[in-house]
Amino acid sequence: MRSDHLAELSFACASCGEPNLVLVEPEDGADQDLVVDCWVCCRPNRVQVRASGAGFLLQVSAGNT
Ligand SMILES: [Zn+2]
């Protein structure tokens, strides 16, 4: 069973705008809600992943709580 292929998606940090990468496992289901710390400014980004056809849609917001 080969289900361990991760999708590497890029998004812009909500705080500083620098590009970041996030790994998403397609088998985890359609909707995912991740928190990814920006590698440049270390601020958390809330990344909501929605399956969209053959790909993914990302919605990024600042996860400052
Ligand atoms: Zn940043």
N, CA, C, O and the ligand as a Tripos MOL2 file, in Angstrom:
@<TRIPOS>MOLECULE
protein
  261   259    66     0     0
PROTEIN
NO_CHARGES

@<TRIPOS>ATOM
      1 N           0.8560   -1.1880    0.0000 N.3       1 MET1
      2 CA          0.0000    0.0000    0.0000 C.3       1 MET1
      3 C           0.8900    1.2350    0.0000 C.2       1 MET1
      4 O           1.6260    1.4790    0.9560 O.2       1 MET1
      5 N           0.8210    1.9940   -1.0510 N.am      2 ARG2
      6 CA          1.6800    3.1860   -1.1540 C.3       2 ARG2
      7 C           0.8330    4.4200   -0.9270 C.2       2 ARG2
      8 O           0.3150    5.0170   -1.8710 O.2       2 ARG2
      9 N           0.7000    4.7890    0.3140 N.am      3 SER3
     10 CA         -0.1420    5.9370    0.6250 C.3       3 SER3
     11 C           0.6630    7.0450    1.2920 C.2       3 SER3
     12 O           0.0950    7.9900    1.8400 O.2       3 SER3
     13 N           1.9860    6.9250    1.2440 N.am      4 ASP4
     14 CA          2.8050    7.8730    1.9900 C.3       4 ASP4
     15 C           3.4170    8.9310    1.0920 C.2       4 ASP4
     16 O           4.4970    9.4420    1.3870 O.2       4 ASP4
     17 N           2.7480    9.2660    0.0070 N.am      5 HIS5
     18 CA          3.2420   10.3580   -0.8290 C.3       5 HIS5
     19 C           2.6110   11.6700   -0.3540 C.2       5 HIS5
     20 O           1.3900   11.8270   -0.3390 O.2       5 HIS5
     21 N           3.4610   12.5800    0.0200 N.am      6 LEU6
     22 CA          2.9840   13.8530    0.5320 C.3       6 LEU6
     23 C           2.9570   14.8900   -0.5790 C.2       6 LEU6
     24 O           3.8090   14.8970   -1.4670 O.2       6 LEU6
     25 N           1.9740   15.7540   -0.5120 N.am      7 ALA7
     26 CA          1.9260   16.8800   -1.4350 C.3       7 ALA7
     27 C           2.6410   18.0600   -0.7880 C.2       7 ALA7
     28 O           2.3620   18.4170    0.3570 O.2       7 ALA7
     29 N           3.5640   18.6610   -1.5310 N.am      8 GLU8
     30 CA          4.3040   19.8100   -1.0180 C.3       8 GLU8
     31 C           3.6820   21.0720   -1.5880 C.2       8 GLU8
     32 O           3.7510   21.3310   -2.7890 O.2       8 GLU8
     33 N           3.0720   21.8530   -0.7050 N.am      9 LEU9
     34 CA          2.3490   23.0420   -1.1470 C.3       9 LEU9
     35 C           3.0390   24.2800   -0.6210 C.2       9 LEU9
     36 O           3.6120   24.2690    0.4680 O.2       9 LEU9
     37 N           2.9840   25.3400   -1.3920 N.am     10 SER10
     38 CA          3.5970   26.5910   -0.9690 C.3      10 SER10
     39 C           2.5120   27.6140   -0.6410 C.2      10 SER10
     40 O           1.4320   27.6230   -1.2320 O.2      10 SER10
     41 N           2.8380   28.4690    0.3170 N.am     11 PHE11
     42 CA          1.9140   29.5510    0.6640 C.3      11 PHE11
     43 C           2.7360   30.7320    1.1230 C.2      11 PHE11
     44 O           3.8970   30.5830    1.5040 O.2      11 PHE11
     45 N           2.1330   31.9050    1.0870 N.am     12 ALA12
     46 CA          2.8200   33.1100    1.5520 C.3      12 ALA12
     47 C           2.4650   33.3500    3.0130 C.2      12 ALA12
     48 O           1.2970   33.2840    3.3950 O.2      12 ALA12
     49 N           3.4660   33.6260    3.8170 N.am     13 CYS13
     50 CA          3.2440   33.8980    5.2290 C.3      13 CYS13
     51 C           2.2860   35.0690    5.3950 C.2      13 CYS13
     52 O           2.4220   36.0920    4.7240 O.2      13 CYS13
     53 N           1.3120   34.9150    6.2970 N.am     14 ALA14
     54 CA          0.3220   35.9700    6.5160 C.3      14 ALA14
     55 C           0.9310   37.1820    7.2090 C.2      14 ALA14
     56 O           0.3700   38.2760    7.1580 O.2      14 ALA14
     57 N           2.0700   36.9920    7.8520 N.am     15 SER15
     58 CA          2.6810   38.0870    8.5960 C.3      15 SER15
     59 C           3.7260   38.8350    7.7730 C.2      15 SER15
     60 O           3.7240   40.0650    7.7430 O.2      15 SER15
     61 N           4.6140   38.1030    7.1090 N.am     16 CYS16
     62 CA          5.7220   38.7750    6.4110 C.3      16 CYS16
     63 C           5.6930   38.5520    4.9040 C.2      16 CYS16
     64 O           6.4510   39.1880    4.1720 O.2      16 CYS16
     65 N           4.8300   37.6590    4.4320 N.am     17 GLY17
     66 CA          4.6820   37.4730    2.9940 C.3      17 GLY17
     67 C           5.7200   36.5870    2.3470 C.2      17 GLY17
     68 O           5.6960   36.3940    1.1320 O.2      17 GLY17
     69 N           6.6360   36.0420    3.1350 N.am     18 GLU18
     70 CA          7.6570   35.1630    2.5680 C.3      18 GLU18
     71 C           7.0450   33.8070    2.2200 C.2      18 GLU18
     72 O           6.1330   33.3370    2.9010 O.2      18 GLU18
     73 N           7.5470   33.1880    1.1640 N.am     19 PRO19
     74 CA          7.0210   31.8750    0.7850 C.3      19 PRO19
     75 C           7.4310   30.7910    1.7790 C.2      19 PRO19
     76 O           8.5740   30.7410    2.2320 O.2      19 PRO19
     77 N           6.4940   29.9440    2.0990 N.am     20 ASN20
     78 CA          6.7230   28.8020    2.9840 C.3      20 ASN20
     79 C           6.2110   27.5420    2.3020 C.2      20 ASN20
     80 O           5.4240   27.6070    1.3570 O.2      20 ASN20
     81 N           6.6620   26.4110    2.7880 N.am     21 LEU21
     82 CA          6.1960   25.1240    2.2810 C.3      21 LEU21
     83 C           5.4950   24.3620    3.3890 C.2      21 LEU21
     84 O           5.8930   24.4320    4.5520 O.2      21 LEU21
     85 N           4.4550   23.6400    3.0260 N.am     22 VAL22
     86 CA          3.7680   22.7820    3.9780 C.3      22 VAL22
     87 C           3.5340   21.4350    3.3030 C.2      22 VAL22
     88 O           3.2280   21.3700    2.1120 O.2      22 VAL22
     89 N           3.6820   20.3640    4.0770 N.am     23 LEU23
     90 CA          3.4420   19.0250    3.5480 C.3      23 LEU23
     91 C           2.0470   18.5770    3.9370 C.2      23 LEU23
     92 O           1.6550   18.6510    5.1020 O.2      23 LEU23
     93 N           1.3030   18.1090    2.9410 N.am     24 VAL24
     94 CA         -0.0610   17.6520    3.1760 C.3      24 VAL24
     95 C          -0.1740   16.2130    2.7060 C.2      24 VAL24
     96 O           0.2540   15.8670    1.6040 O.2      24 VAL24
     97 N          -0.7470   15.3960    3.5410 N.am     25 GLU25
     98 CA         -0.9690   14.0030    3.1710 C.3      25 GLU25
     99 C          -2.3720   13.8610    2.6150 C.2      25 GLU25
    100 O          -3.3460   14.0350    3.3470 O.2      25 GLU25
    101 N          -2.4940   13.5450    1.3290 N.am     26 PRO26
    102 CA         -3.8250   13.5000    0.6990 C.3      26 PRO26
    103 C          -4.7670   12.5300    1.3840 C.2      26 PRO26
    104 O          -5.9740   12.7700    1.4220 O.2      26 PRO26
    105 N          -4.2470   11.4430    1.9250 N.am     27 GLU27
    106 CA         -5.1120   10.4380    2.5470 C.3      27 GLU27
    107 C          -5.7180   10.9090    3.8560 C.2      27 GLU27
    108 O          -6.5810   10.2310    4.4150 O.2      27 GLU27
    109 N          -5.2900   12.0410    4.3480 N.am     28 ASP28
    110 CA         -5.8260   12.5230    5.6120 C.3      28 ASP28
    111 C          -7.2540   13.0400    5.4940 C.2      28 ASP28
    112 O          -7.8720   13.3890    6.5000 O.2      28 ASP28
    113 N          -7.7720   13.0900    4.2970 N.am     29 GLY29
    114 CA         -9.1270   13.5980    4.1130 C.3      29 GLY29
    115 C          -9.1090   14.9270    3.4060 C.2      29 GLY29
    116 O          -8.0510   15.5170    3.1860 O.2      29 GLY29
    117 N         -10.2800   15.3910    3.0540 N.am     30 ALA30
    118 CA        -10.3690   16.5640    2.2090 C.3      30 ALA30
    119 C          -9.9860   17.8380    2.9530 C.2      30 ALA30
    120 O          -9.2340   18.6620    2.4340 O.2      30 ALA30
    121 N         -10.4980   17.9970    4.1540 N.am     31 ASP31
    122 CA        -10.2910   19.2510    4.8640 C.3      31 ASP31
    123 C          -9.2740   19.0710    5.9780 C.2      31 ASP31
    124 O          -9.3890   18.1700    6.8080 O.2      31 ASP31
    125 N          -8.2780   19.9470    5.9780 N.am     32 GLN32
    126 CA         -7.2710   19.9070    7.0280 C.3      32 GLN32
    127 C          -7.0220   21.3170    7.5370 C.2      32 GLN32
    128 O          -7.1040   22.2960    6.7960 O.2      32 GLN32
    129 N          -6.7210   21.3870    8.8020 N.am     33 ASP33
    130 CA         -6.4800   22.6660    9.4490 C.3      33 ASP33
    131 C          -5.1390   22.5640   10.1550 C.2      33 ASP33
    132 O          -5.0100   21.9020   11.1850 O.2      33 ASP33
    133 N          -4.1470   23.2270    9.5870 N.am     34 LEU34
    134 CA         -2.7850   23.0900   10.0890 C.3      34 LEU34
    135 C          -2.3050   24.4210   10.6550 C.2      34 LEU34
    136 O          -2.7950   25.4870   10.2810 O.2      34 LEU34
    137 N          -1.3490   24.3380   11.5540 N.am     35 VAL35
    138 CA         -0.6620   25.5340   12.0250 C.3      35 VAL35
    139 C           0.8200   25.3620   11.6930 C.2      35 VAL35
    140 O           1.4770   24.4260   12.1480 O.2      35 VAL35
    141 N           1.3220   26.2980   10.8840 N.am     36 VAL36
    142 CA          2.7010   26.2090   10.4160 C.3      36 VAL36
    143 C           3.4320   27.4800   10.8190 C.2      36 VAL36
    144 O           3.0050   28.5850   10.4850 O.2      36 VAL36
    145 N           4.5280   27.3170   11.5330 N.am     37 ASP37
    146 CA          5.3390   28.4710   11.8980 C.3      37 ASP37
    147 C           6.1690   28.9110   10.7020 C.2      37 ASP37
    148 O           6.8470   28.0960   10.0760 O.2      37 ASP37
    149 N           6.1160   30.1950   10.3880 N.am     38 CYS38
    150 CA          6.8940   30.7360    9.2760 C.3      38 CYS38
    151 C           8.3830   30.5300    9.5410 C.2      38 CYS38
    152 O           8.8660   30.7690   10.6480 O.2      38 CYS38
    153 N           9.1060   30.0810    8.5080 N.am     39 TRP39
    154 CA         10.5310   29.8140    8.7060 C.3      39 TRP39
    155 C          11.3230   31.1160    8.7230 C.2      39 TRP39
    156 O          12.4880   31.1150    9.1200 O.2      39 TRP39
    157 N          10.7230   32.2200    8.3050 N.am     40 VAL40
    158 CA         11.4320   33.5030    8.2870 C.3      40 VAL40
    159 C          11.1620   34.2930    9.5650 C.2      40 VAL40
    160 O          12.0990   34.7040   10.2500 O.2      40 VAL40
    161 N           9.8860   34.5050    9.8880 N.am     41 CYS41
    162 CA          9.5580   35.3620   11.0310 C.3      41 CYS41
    163 C           9.0670   34.5670   12.2400 C.2      41 CYS41
    164 O           8.8240   35.1390   13.3020 O.2      41 CYS41
    165 N           8.9180   33.2370   12.0810 N.am     42 CYS42
    166 CA          8.5470   32.3320   13.1820 C.3      42 CYS42
    167 C           7.1400   32.5700   13.7090 C.2      42 CYS42
    168 O           6.7760   32.0220   14.7500 O.2      42 CYS42
    169 N           6.3500   33.3640   13.0220 N.am     43 ARG43
    170 CA          4.9760   33.5530   13.4640 C.3      43 ARG43
    171 C           4.1010   32.4200   12.9220 C.2      43 ARG43
    172 O           4.3450   31.9150   11.8260 O.2      43 ARG43
    173 N           3.0940   32.0280   13.6810 N.am     44 PRO44
    174 CA          2.2380   30.9220   13.2280 C.3      44 PRO44
    175 C           1.2830   31.3520   12.1250 C.2      44 PRO44
    176 O           0.7120   32.4420   12.1500 O.2      44 PRO44
    177 N           1.1340   30.4730   11.1750 N.am     45 ASN45
    178 CA          0.1340   30.6480   10.1280 C.3      45 ASN45
    179 C          -0.8860   29.5250   10.2430 C.2      45 ASN45
    180 O          -0.5290   28.3530   10.3630 O.2      45 ASN45
    181 N          -2.1480   29.8970   10.2040 N.am     46 ARG46
    182 CA         -3.1880   28.8810   10.1650 C.3      46 ARG46
    183 C          -3.4880   28.5780    8.7060 C.2      46 ARG46
    184 O          -3.9410   29.4470    7.9610 O.2      46 ARG46
    185 N          -3.2370   27.3630    8.3140 N.am     47 VAL47
    186 CA         -3.3910   26.9620    6.9220 C.3      47 VAL47
    187 C          -4.5470   25.9710    6.8270 C.2      47 VAL47
    188 O          -4.4790   24.8610    7.3560 O.2      47 VAL47
    189 N          -5.5990   26.3910    6.1490 N.am     48 GLN48
    190 CA         -6.7360   25.5080    5.9270 C.3      48 GLN48
    191 C          -6.6410   24.9440    4.5180 C.2      48 GLN48
    192 O          -6.5540   25.6900    3.5430 O.2      48 GLN48
    193 N          -6.6590   23.6310    4.4240 N.am     49 VAL49
    194 CA         -6.4810   22.9360    3.1540 C.3      49 VAL49
    195 C          -7.8060   22.3170    2.7340 C.2      49 VAL49
    196 O          -8.4390   21.5820    3.4930 O.2      49 VAL49
    197 N          -8.2050   22.6280    1.5220 N.am     50 ARG50
    198 CA         -9.4160   22.0330    0.9650 C.3      50 ARG50
    199 C          -9.0400   21.3170   -0.3290 C.2      50 ARG50
    200 O          -8.3140   21.8540   -1.1660 O.2      50 ARG50
    201 N          -9.5380   20.1160   -0.4730 N.am     51 ALA51
    202 CA         -9.3140   19.4060   -1.7280 C.3      51 ALA51
    203 C         -10.1100   20.0880   -2.8350 C.2      51 ALA51
    204 O         -11.2690   20.4590   -2.6460 O.2      51 ALA51
    205 N          -9.4740   20.2460   -3.9830 N.am     52 SER52
    206 CA        -10.1230   20.9200   -5.1020 C.3      52 SER52
    207 C          -9.7670   20.1750   -6.3760 C.2      52 SER52
    208 O          -8.7140   20.4160   -6.9660 O.2      52 SER52
    209 N         -10.6350   19.2730   -6.8010 N.am     53 GLY53
    210 CA        -10.3330   18.4820   -7.9710 C.3      53 GLY53
    211 C          -9.1040   17.6410   -7.7410 C.2      53 GLY53
    212 O          -9.0570   16.8610   -6.7890 O.2      53 GLY53
    213 N          -8.1010   17.7820   -8.5990 N.am     54 ALA54
    214 CA         -6.8800   17.0040   -8.4570 C.3      54 ALA54
    215 C          -5.8760   17.6800   -7.5380 C.2      54 ALA54
    216 O          -4.8220   17.1140   -7.2480 O.2      54 ALA54
    217 N          -6.1930   18.8900   -7.0750 N.am     55 GLY55
    218 CA         -5.2170   19.6230   -6.2810 C.3      55 GLY55
    219 C          -5.7870   20.0670   -4.9540 C.2      55 GLY55
    220 O          -6.7280   19.4730   -4.4280 O.2      55 GLY55
    221 N          -5.1970   21.1250   -4.4240 N.am     56 PHE56
    222 CA         -5.6300   21.6330   -3.1350 C.3      56 PHE56
    223 C          -5.8210   23.1330   -3.2190 C.2      56 PHE56
    224 O          -5.1820   23.8160   -4.0190 O.2      56 PHE56
    225 N          -6.7160   23.6320   -2.3770 N.am     57 LEU57
    226 CA         -6.8490   25.0620   -2.1920 C.3      57 LEU57
    227 C          -6.3710   25.3960   -0.7870 C.2      57 LEU57
    228 O          -6.7480   24.7310    0.1780 O.2      57 LEU57
    229 N          -5.5520   26.4110   -0.6770 N.am     58 LEU58
    230 CA         -5.0510   26.8220    0.6320 C.3      58 LEU58
    231 C          -5.6590   28.1590    1.0300 C.2      58 LEU58
    232 O          -5.7720   29.0780    0.2180 O.2      58 LEU58
    233 N          -6.0460   28.2460    2.3010 N.am     59 GLN59
    234 CA         -6.4670   29.5270    2.8420 C.3      59 GLN59
    235 C          -5.5990   29.7940    4.0640 C.2      59 GLN59
    236 O          -5.5980   29.0180    5.0200 O.2      59 GLN59
    237 N          -4.8660   30.8900    4.0240 N.am     60 VAL60
    238 CA         -3.8900   31.1860    5.0670 C.3      60 VAL60
    239 C          -4.3180   32.4230    5.8380 C.2      60 VAL60
    240 O          -4.6680   33.4490    5.2550 O.2      60 VAL60
    241 N          -4.2850   32.3080    7.1470 N.am     61 SER61
    242 CA         -4.5430   33.4660    7.9910 C.3      61 SER61
    243 C          -3.5330   33.4710    9.1240 C.2      61 SER61
    244 O          -2.9630   32.4360    9.4670 O.2      61 SER61
    245 N          -3.3180   34.6380    9.6980 N.am     62 ALA62
    246 CA         -2.3730   34.7310   10.8130 C.3      62 ALA62
    247 C          -2.9270   33.9910   12.0100 C.2      62 ALA62
    248 O          -4.0670   34.2070   12.4230 O.2      62 ALA62
    249 N          -2.1060   33.1170   12.5610 N.am     63 GLY63
    250 CA         -2.5740   32.3140   13.6910 C.3      63 GLY63
    251 C          -2.0920   32.8530   15.0180 C.2      63 GLY63
    252 O          -1.6730   32.0930   15.8910 O.2      63 GLY63
    253 N          -2.1500   34.1570   15.1740 N.am     64 ASN64
    254 CA         -1.6440   34.7780   16.4060 C.3      64 ASN64
    255 C          -2.6930   34.7800   17.4890 C.2      64 ASN64
    256 O          -3.6490   35.5540   17.4440 O.2      64 ASN64
    257 N          -2.5140   33.9290   18.4430 N.am     65 THR65
    258 CA         -3.4550   33.8910   19.5690 C.3      65 THR65
    259 C          -2.6870   34.0320   20.8570 C.2      65 THR65
    260 O          -3.2820   34.0260   21.9340 O.2      65 THR65
    261 ZN          6.6630   35.1140    8.1250 Zn       66 ZN66
@<TRIPOS>BOND
     1     1     2 1
     2     2     3 1
     3     3     4 2
     4     3     5 am
     5     5     6 1
     6     6     7 1
     7     7     8 2
     8     7     9 am
     9     9    10 1
    10    10    11 1
    11    11    12 2
    12    11    13 am
    13    13    14 1
    14    14    15 1
    15    15    16 2
    16    15    17 am
    17    17    18 1
    18    18    19 1
    19    19    20 2
    20    19    21 am
    21    21    22 1
    22    22    23 1
    23    23    24 2
    24    23    25 am
    25    25    26 1
    26    26    27 1
    27    27    28 2
    28    27    29 am
    29    29    30 1
    30    30    31 1
    31    31    32 2
    32    31    33 am
    33    33    34 1
    34    34    35 1
    35    35    36 2
    36    35    37 am
    37    37    38 1
    38    38    39 1
    39    39    40 2
    40    39    41 am
    41    41    42 1
    42    42    43 1
    43    43    44 2
    44    43    45 am
    45    45    46 1
    46    46    47 1
    47    47    48 2
    48    47    49 am
    49    49    50 1
    50    50    51 1
    51    51    52 2
    52    51    53 am
    53    53    54 1
    54    54    55 1
    55    55    56 2
    56    55    57 am
    57    57    58 1
    58    58    59 1
    59    59    60 2
    60    59    61 am
    61    61    62 1
    62    62    63 1
    63    63    64 2
    64    63    65 am
    65    65    66 1
    66    66    67 1
    67    67    68 2
    68    67    69 am
    69    69    70 1
    70    70    71 1
    71    71    72 2
    72    71    73 am
    73    73    74 1
    74    74    75 1
    75    75    76 2
    76    75    77 am
    77    77    78 1
    78    78    79 1
    79    79    80 2
    80    79    81 am
    81    81    82 1
    82    82    83 1
    83    83    84 2
    84    83    85 am
    85    85    86 1
    86    86    87 1
    87    87    88 2
    88    87    89 am
    89    89    90 1
    90    90    91 1
    91    91    92 2
    92    91    93 am
    93    93    94 1
    94    94    95 1
    95    95    96 2
    96    95    97 am
    97    97    98 1
    98    98    99 1
    99    99   100 2
   100    99   101 am
   101   101   102 1
   102   102   103 1
   103   103   104 2
   104   103   105 am
   105   105   106 1
   106   106   107 1
   107   107   108 2
   108   107   109 am
   109   109   110 1
   110   110   111 1
   111   111   112 2
   112   111   113 am
   113   113   114 1
   114   114   115 1
   115   115   116 2
   116   115   117 am
   117   117   118 1
   118   118   119 1
   119   119   120 2
   120   119   121 am
   121   121   122 1
   122   122   123 1
   123   123   124 2
   124   123   125 am
   125   125   126 1
   126   126   127 1
   127   127   128 2
   128   127   129 am
   129   129   130 1
   130   130   131 1
   131   131   132 2
   132   131   133 am
   133   133   134 1
   134   134   135 1
   135   135   136 2
   136   135   137 am
   137   137   138 1
   138   138   139 1
   139   139   140 2
   140   139   141 am
   141   141   142 1
   142   142   143 1
   143   143   144 2
   144   143   145 am
   145   145   146 1
   146   146   147 1
   147   147   148 2
   148   147   149 am
   149   149   150 1
   150   150   151 1
   151   151   152 2
   152   151   153 am
   153   153   154 1
   154   154   155 1
   155   155   156 2
   156   155   157 am
   157   157   158 1
   158   158   159 1
   159   159   160 2
   160   159   161 am
   161   161   162 1
   162   162   163 1
   163   163   164 2
   164   163   165 am
   165   165   166 1
   166   166   167 1
   167   167   168 2
   168   167   169 am
   169   169   170 1
   170   170   171 1
   171   171   172 2
   172   171   173 am
   173   173   174 1
   174   174   175 1
   175   175   176 2
   176   175   177 am
   177   177   178 1
   178   178   179 1
   179   179   180 2
   180   179   181 am
   181   181   182 1
   182   182   183 1
   183   183   184 2
   184   183   185 am
   185   185   186 1
   186   186   187 1
   187   187   188 2
   188   187   189 am
   189   189   190 1
   190   190   191 1
   191   191   192 2
   192   191   193 am
   193   193   194 1
   194   194   195 1
   195   195   196 2
   196   195   197 am
   197   197   198 1
   198   198   199 1
   199   199   200 2
   200   199   201 am
   201   201   202 1
   202   202   203 1
   203   203   204 2
   204   203   205 am
   205   205   206 1
   206   206   207 1
   207   207   208 2
   208   207   209 am
   209   209   210 1
   210   210   211 1
   211   211   212 2
   212   211   213 am
   213   213   214 1
   214   214   215 1
   215   215   216 2
   216   215   217 am
   217   217   218 1
   218   218   219 1
   219   219   220 2
   220   219   221 am
   221   221   222 1
   222   222   223 1
   223   223   224 2
   224   223   225 am
   225   225   226 1
   226   226   227 1
   227   227   228 2
   228   227   229 am
   229   229   230 1
   230   230   231 1
   231   231   232 2
   232   231   233 am
   233   233   234 1
   234   234   235 1
   235   235   236 2
   236   235   237 am
   237   237   238 1
   238   238   239 1
   239   239   240 2
   240   239   241 am
   241   241   242 1
   242   242   243 1
   243   243   244 2
   244   243   245 am
   245   245   246 1
   246   246   247 1
   247   247   248 2
   248   247   249 am
   249   249   250 1
   250   250   251 1
   251   251   252 2
   252   251   253 am
   253   253   254 1
   254   254   255 1
   255   255   256 2
   256   255   257 am
   257   257   258 1
   258   258   259 1
   259   259   260 2
@<TRIPOS>SUBSTRUCTURE
     1 MET1         2 RESIDUE 1 A MET
     2 ARG2         6 RESIDUE 1 A ARG
     3 SER3        10 RESIDUE 1 A SER
     4 ASP4        14 RESIDUE 1 A ASP
     5 HIS5        18 RESIDUE 1 A HIS
     6 LEU6        22 RESIDUE 1 A LEU
     7 ALA7        26 RESIDUE 1 A ALA
     8 GLU8        30 RESIDUE 1 A GLU
     9 LEU9        34 RESIDUE 1 A LEU
    10 SER10       38 RESIDUE 1 A SER
    11 PHE11       42 RESIDUE 1 A PHE
    12 ALA12       46 RESIDUE 1 A ALA
    13 CYS13       50 RESIDUE 1 A CYS
    14 ALA14       54 RESIDUE 1 A ALA
    15 SER15       58 RESIDUE 1 A SER
    16 CYS16       62 RESIDUE 1 A CYS
    17 GLY17       66 RESIDUE 1 A GLY
    18 GLU18       70 RESIDUE 1 A GLU
    19 PRO19       74 RESIDUE 1 A PRO
    20 ASN20       78 RESIDUE 1 A ASN
    21 LEU21       82 RESIDUE 1 A LEU
    22 VAL22       86 RESIDUE 1 A VAL
    23 LEU23       90 RESIDUE 1 A LEU
    24 VAL24       94 RESIDUE 1 A VAL
    25 GLU25       98 RESIDUE 1 A GLU
    26 PRO26      102 RESIDUE 1 A PRO
    27 GLU27      106 RESIDUE 1 A GLU
    28 ASP28      110 RESIDUE 1 A ASP
    29 GLY29      114 RESIDUE 1 A GLY
    30 ALA30      118 RESIDUE 1 A ALA
    31 ASP31      122 RESIDUE 1 A ASP
    32 GLN32      126 RESIDUE 1 A GLN
    33 ASP33      130 RESIDUE 1 A ASP
    34 LEU34      134 RESIDUE 1 A LEU
    35 VAL35      138 RESIDUE 1 A VAL
    36 VAL36      142 RESIDUE 1 A VAL
    37 ASP37      146 RESIDUE 1 A ASP
    38 CYS38      150 RESIDUE 1 A CYS
    39 TRP39      154 RESIDUE 1 A TRP
    40 VAL40      158 RESIDUE 1 A VAL
    41 CYS41      162 RESIDUE 1 A CYS
    42 CYS42      166 RESIDUE 1 A CYS
    43 ARG43      170 RESIDUE 1 A ARG
    44 PRO44      174 RESIDUE 1 A PRO
    45 ASN45      178 RESIDUE 1 A ASN
    46 ARG46      182 RESIDUE 1 A ARG
    47 VAL47      186 RESIDUE 1 A VAL
    48 GLN48      190 RESIDUE 1 A GLN
    49 VAL49      194 RESIDUE 1 A VAL
    50 ARG50      198 RESIDUE 1 A ARG
    51 ALA51      202 RESIDUE 1 A ALA
    52 SER52      206 RESIDUE 1 A SER
    53 GLY53      210 RESIDUE 1 A GLY
    54 ALA54      214 RESIDUE 1 A ALA
    55 GLY55      218 RESIDUE 1 A GLY
    56 PHE56      222 RESIDUE 1 A PHE
    57 LEU57      226 RESIDUE 1 A LEU
    58 LEU58      230 RESIDUE 1 A LEU
    59 GLN59      234 RESIDUE 1 A GLN
    60 VAL60      238 RESIDUE 1 A VAL
    61 SER61      242 RESIDUE 1 A SER
    62 ALA62      246 RESIDUE 1 A ALA
    63 GLY63      250 RESIDUE 1 A GLY
    64 ASN64      254 RESIDUE 1 A ASN
    65 THR65      258 RESIDUE 1 A THR
    66 ZN66       261 GROUP 0 **** ****
